[in-house]
């Protein structure tokens, strides 16, 4: 039984909400200006404690939002990336619908109605299935903890998820793809992804000590995932797990030509045994910038504008008035802006840097290298480079 403890100080009188937790230890649910508020606070805290006691008639009267935020989610064992995804799904689709209901009041009828509303809102069948998995995991824990006496997700079906066909790249398309890649590091990464079949997180966490160069045996023992720093154990952006997705290591053999290419790549970038094989620093910040600027007089004209005007490539007019974004026009405009900054004529914003500890960000590679390469190689729709 809790109580309100009176506290008097120079600042005035306040009341502490005191209660005992499930282990019998004295806890506080904050301090309040009024005794009535303190009594309500310890009563709410005791209700949360009672929700885990078998046979307690009040255990199921806890609100779904309170149970999820205070009991289930903080103590549910999840990977950091999974925890980030669960939090988004809970706040976006689950708690707005079920949060105001009592745990014992949620029935299969409500879950079916929820699935119907999600479908009407245009949520994809795959996303609905994922949301139902999260809701089911929540009520499985509640059922095991005697918070509820039924599992409202059992017997409730979600929309059928269609199986997508794989995009198979032909030998000719693959040759065009390799030729269109902007740098040797990107070309080697794609060849390693295809030659090994490893996932993206496993590929970007590979280190030379994982490869036996004499036999060509590659051992996959780790993977890395990108998470929001608030979900990372140490506040970082990349979380390395000491096991791959399958939870156990696996060994595979690489082609000797690929092994030799990896060895050449290591010598070129002076990569040590414990360094990342495909680090962010191995890729140019602007992969599509031309190495040298070409004389504008040797280039052709841009596509006609709405008014029929054309401009010569590699000039400021082509970039601004002609809205051409080819490599030479972009490089010419970048050189012009750099010269103005050197002369103190512009006050540009600070340089933006990618938050990385050396790992290669997946979205950066996709938008800065992969998609432009597929467009240049005329691969539409663009295939997936790894899972």
C-alpha positions in Angstrom: 0.0 0.0 0.0 1.5 3.3 -1.1 1.2 6.7 0.6 2.0 10.4 0.1 5.0 11.5 2.1 5.0 15.2 3.1 8.2 17.2 2.5 8.8 20.7 3.8 11.6 23.0 2.6 12.4 26.6 2.1 10.7 26.3 -1.3 7.5 25.1 0.2 5.6 21.9 0.9 5.5 19.1 -1.5 4.4 15.5 -1.4 6.3 12.4 -2.6 4.4 9.5 -4.1 5.8 6.4 -2.3 5.0 2.8 -3.2 6.7 -0.7 -3.2 7.7 -2.5 -6.4 7.3 -6.1 -7.1 10.5 -7.0 -5.2 9.2 -5.1 -2.1 11.6 -2.2 -2.4 10.4 1.3 -1.7 10.1 3.5 -4.8 9.0 7.0 -5.6 6.7 8.1 -8.4 7.9 11.7 -8.3 7.0 14.7 -6.0 3.9 16.8 -6.4 2.5 20.1 -5.1 -0.8 18.6 -3.8 -1.3 15.5 -1.7 -4.1 14.4 -4.0 -1.8 14.4 -7.0 0.8 12.3 -5.1 -1.9 9.7 -4.1 -2.9 9.4 -7.7 0.7 9.0 -8.8 1.5 6.1 -6.4 -1.8 4.4 -7.2 -0.9 4.5 -10.9 2.6 3.1 -10.1 1.1 0.3 -8.1 -1.3 -0.5 -11.0 1.7 -1.0 -13.2 3.3 -3.3 -10.7 0.1 -5.2 -10.2 -0.2 -5.8 -14.0 2.4 -8.5 -13.7 0.8 -10.4 -10.8 -1.2 -13.6 -11.8 -4.8 -13.5 -10.8 -4.9 -9.8 -10.0 -8.3 -8.6 -11.4 -6.9 -5.1 -12.1 -3.9 -6.3 -14.1 -5.6 -6.0 -17.4 -7.0 -2.5 -16.7 -3.7 -0.9 -17.6 -3.8 1.2 -20.8 -2.1 -0.2 -23.9 0.1 2.9 -24.3 1.2 2.7 -20.6 2.0 -1.0 -20.9 3.9 -0.6 -24.1 5.9 2.5 -23.1 6.6 1.6 -19.5 6.6 -2.2 -19.4 7.0 -4.0 -22.7 9.1 -1.9 -25.0 11.9 -0.9 -22.5 12.4 -4.5 -21.4 11.8 -6.4 -24.7 15.1 -7.8 -26.0 15.6 -6.3 -29.5 18.5 -5.5 -31.8 19.2 -1.7 -32.0 18.0 -1.5 -35.6 14.9 -3.6 -34.8 14.2 -1.4 -31.8 14.3 1.7 -34.0 11.9 0.2 -36.5 9.5 -1.0 -33.8 9.4 2.4 -32.2 8.4 4.0 -35.5 5.7 1.4 -36.1 4.3 1.7 -32.6 4.1 5.5 -32.8 2.8 5.6 -36.4 0.2 2.9 -36.6 -0.3 0.9 -33.4 -0.5 3.3 -30.4 -2.7 5.9 -32.1 -5.3 3.1 -32.6 -4.9 0.9 -29.5 -3.2 3.3 -27.0 -6.3 4.6 -25.3 -7.8 1.1 -24.8 -7.3 -1.1 -21.7 -5.3 -4.2 -22.3 -8.1 -6.5 -21.3 -10.5 -4.7 -23.6 -8.6 -5.5 -26.8 -10.4 -8.3 -28.7 -9.9 -10.0 -32.1 -12.7 -7.9 -33.4 -10.7 -4.7 -32.8 -7.6 -6.2 -34.4 -9.6 -7.1 -37.5 -11.1 -3.6 -37.7 -7.6 -2.1 -37.3 -6.3 -4.2 -40.2 -9.3 -3.1 -42.3 -8.5 0.6 -41.6 -4.9 0.1 -42.5 -5.8 -1.4 -45.8 -8.2 1.4 -46.5 -5.4 4.0 -45.7 -3.2 2.4 -48.4 -0.7 0.7 -46.1 1.0 -2.1 -48.1 0.2 -5.8 -47.2 3.8 -6.4 -46.3 3.8 -3.4 -43.8 0.5 -4.6 -42.3 1.9 -8.1 -41.8 5.0 -6.5 -40.1 2.7 -4.3 -37.9 0.6 -7.4 -36.9 3.8 -9.2 -35.9 4.8 -6.4 -33.5 1.3 -6.3 -32.1 1.3 -10.0 -31.6 4.7 -10.0 -29.9 3.3 -7.4 -27.5 0.2 -9.4 -26.6 2.3 -12.6 -26.4 4.3 -11.0 -23.6 1.2 -9.7 -21.9 -0.4 -13.1 -22.0 2.7 -14.8 -20.5 2.8 -12.1 -17.8 -0.9 -12.7 -17.0 -1.8 -9.1 -18.0 -4.4 -10.5 -20.4 -6.3 -13.8 -20.6 -6.7 -13.9 -24.4 -4.5 -13.2 -27.4 -6.4 -10.9 -29.6 -4.2 -11.4 -32.7 -4.8 -15.2 -32.9 -7.1 -16.1 -35.7 -6.8 -12.6 -37.3 -5.5 -12.7 -40.9 -3.6 -10.0 -42.7 -3.7 -9.3 -46.5 -1.8 -11.6 -48.7 1.7 -10.4 -49.5 2.6 -11.0 -53.2 6.0 -12.5 -53.9 8.1 -10.2 -56.1 10.0 -11.6 -59.0 13.8 -11.2 -58.9 15.5 -8.8 -61.4 18.0 -11.1 -63.2 20.8 -9.2 -64.9 22.0 -10.6 -68.2 25.8 -10.9 -69.0 25.5 -7.9 -71.4 23.8 -5.7 -68.8 26.4 -6.7 -66.2 29.2 -5.7 -68.6 27.6 -2.3 -69.1 27.0 -1.9 -65.4 30.7 -2.6 -64.6 31.8 -0.2 -67.3 29.5 2.6 -66.0 30.7 2.5 -62.4 32.7 5.6 -61.6 35.6 4.2 -59.6 37.6 0.9 -59.1 36.5 0.6 -55.4 32.8 0.6 -56.4 33.6 -1.9 -59.2 35.4 -4.2 -56.8 32.6 -3.9 -54.2 29.9 -5.0 -56.8 32.1 -7.9 -57.9 32.6 -9.0 -54.3 28.9 -8.7 -53.6 28.1 -10.9 -56.6 31.0 -13.3 -56.2 30.2 -14.0 -52.5 26.4 -13.4 -52.2 26.8 -11.8 -48.8 24.4 -9.2 -47.4 25.2 -5.5 -47.4 25.9 -5.3 -43.7 28.2 -8.3 -43.9 29.9 -6.9 -47.0 30.7 -3.5 -45.6 32.0 -5.0 -42.3 34.5 -7.4 -44.1 38.1 -7.0 -43.1 41.2 -8.6 -44.6 41.6 -11.0 -41.6 38.3 -12.6 -42.7 39.8 -13.8 -45.9 42.4 -16.6 -46.4 44.3 -15.4 -49.5 46.0 -18.7 -50.2 42.8 -20.8 -50.3 40.3 -18.0 -51.1 38.1 -19.0 -48.1 36.0 -16.1 -46.8 34.6 -16.4 -43.3 31.5 -14.2 -42.5 31.3 -13.6 -38.8 30.0 -10.1 -38.3 27.5 -7.6 -39.7 26.9 -3.9 -39.3 23.7 -1.9 -39.4 22.9 1.8 -39.4 20.8 3.1 -36.5 19.7 6.3 -35.0 22.3 7.3 -32.3 19.6 7.3 -29.6 19.1 3.6 -30.2 22.8 2.8 -30.3 24.3 1.5 -27.0 27.1 4.1 -27.2 25.4 6.8 -29.2 27.1 5.9 -32.5 25.6 5.6 -36.0 26.9 2.1 -37.0 26.3 -0.9 -34.8 28.5 -3.9 -35.3 27.1 -7.3 -34.3 29.5 -10.2 -33.6 27.3 -12.5 -35.6 25.6 -12.3 -39.0 21.8 -12.4 -39.6 21.7 -16.2 -39.5 23.2 -16.0 -35.9 26.2 -18.3 -36.9 29.2 -17.8 -39.1 29.6 -19.3 -42.5 32.5 -20.0 -44.9 32.5 -19.6 -48.7 35.1 -19.7 -51.4 35.9 -16.8 -53.7 37.2 -16.8 -57.2 41.0 -16.5 -57.5 40.6 -13.5 -59.8 38.5 -11.7 -57.1 41.0 -12.6 -54.4 43.8 -11.0 -56.5 41.7 -7.9 -57.1 41.1 -7.6 -53.3 44.8 -7.9 -52.7 45.5 -5.1 -55.2 42.9 -3.0 -53.6 44.5 -3.5 -50.2 47.9 -2.4 -51.5 46.5 0.7 -53.3 44.8 2.0 -50.1 47.3 0.6 -47.6 44.6 -1.5 -45.8 45.7 -3.4 -42.7 44.4 -6.7 -41.5 41.9 -5.1 -39.1 40.8 -2.2 -41.4 37.6 -2.2 -43.3 38.0 -3.7 -46.8 35.4 -1.3 -48.3 35.7 1.9 -46.2 34.0 5.2 -46.9 37.3 6.8 -47.5 38.0 4.5 -50.4 35.3 6.2 -52.5 35.5 9.8 -53.9 33.1 12.3 -52.3 31.9 13.3 -55.8 32.2 10.1 -57.8 30.9 11.6 -61.0 33.0 14.8 -61.1 35.2 14.8 -64.3 38.9 14.5 -63.5 39.7 17.5 -65.7 37.6 20.2 -67.3 37.4 20.2 -71.1 37.5 23.3 -73.2 33.9 24.4 -73.7 34.5 25.1 -77.4 35.0 21.4 -78.0 31.7 20.4 -76.4 28.3 20.3 -78.0 25.1 22.2 -77.1 22.6 21.5 -74.5 19.0 20.4 -75.1 16.7 23.2 -76.2 14.9 25.0 -73.4 11.2 25.8 -73.4 12.0 28.9 -75.4 14.2 27.1 -77.8 17.6 28.4 -76.5 20.7 26.2 -76.5 23.9 26.7 -74.6 27.4 25.2 -74.9 28.2 22.5 -72.4 30.8 23.4 -69.7 29.7 27.0 -69.3 27.8 28.9 -66.5 25.0 29.7 -68.9 24.4 26.0 -69.6 24.1 25.3 -65.9 22.0 28.3 -64.9 19.8 29.1 -67.9 20.0 25.8 -69.7 19.6 23.8 -66.5 22.1 21.2 -67.7 23.5 18.9 -65.0 26.1 17.0 -66.9 29.5 16.5 -65.4 31.2 19.3 -67.3 28.5 21.9 -66.5 28.4 21.0 -62.8 32.2 21.0 -62.6 32.4 24.4 -64.3 29.8 25.9 -61.9 31.6 24.4 -58.9 34.9 25.9 -60.0 33.2 29.3 -60.4 31.7 29.1 -56.9 35.0 28.0 -55.4 36.8 31.0 -57.0 34.2 33.4 -55.6 34.6 31.9 -52.1 38.4 32.2 -52.4 38.0 35.9 -53.2 35.6 36.4 -50.3 32.6 37.3 -52.5 30.3 34.5 -51.2 29.3 33.5 -47.7 28.4 29.8 -48.2 27.0 27.4 -45.7 29.4 25.1 -43.9 30.6 22.0 -45.4 28.3 19.0 -44.9 30.0 15.8 -43.8 28.6 12.3 -43.6 28.3 10.9 -40.1 30.3 7.7 -40.3 33.0 5.9 -38.3 34.5 4.6 -41.5 31.7 2.2 -42.6 30.1 2.8 -46.0 26.6 4.2 -45.6 24.1 2.2 -47.7 21.9 5.2 -48.7 25.0 7.2 -49.8 26.1 4.3 -52.0 22.7 3.8 -53.4 22.0 7.5 -54.3 25.5 8.7 -55.2 26.8 5.6 -57.0 24.3 2.8 -57.7 21.3 4.6 -59.1 23.4 7.0 -61.4 25.3 4.0 -62.6 22.1 2.1 -63.5 20.8 5.1 -65.3 24.0 5.5 -67.3 24.0 1.8 -68.1 20.3 2.0 -69.1 19.2 -0.6 -66.6 15.5 0.1 -65.9 14.3 -0.8 -63.3 17.6 -0.8 -61.4 18.5 -4.2 -60.0 19.4 -4.8 -56.4 23.2 -5.0 -55.7 22.8 -6.9 -52.4 20.2 -7.9 -49.8 
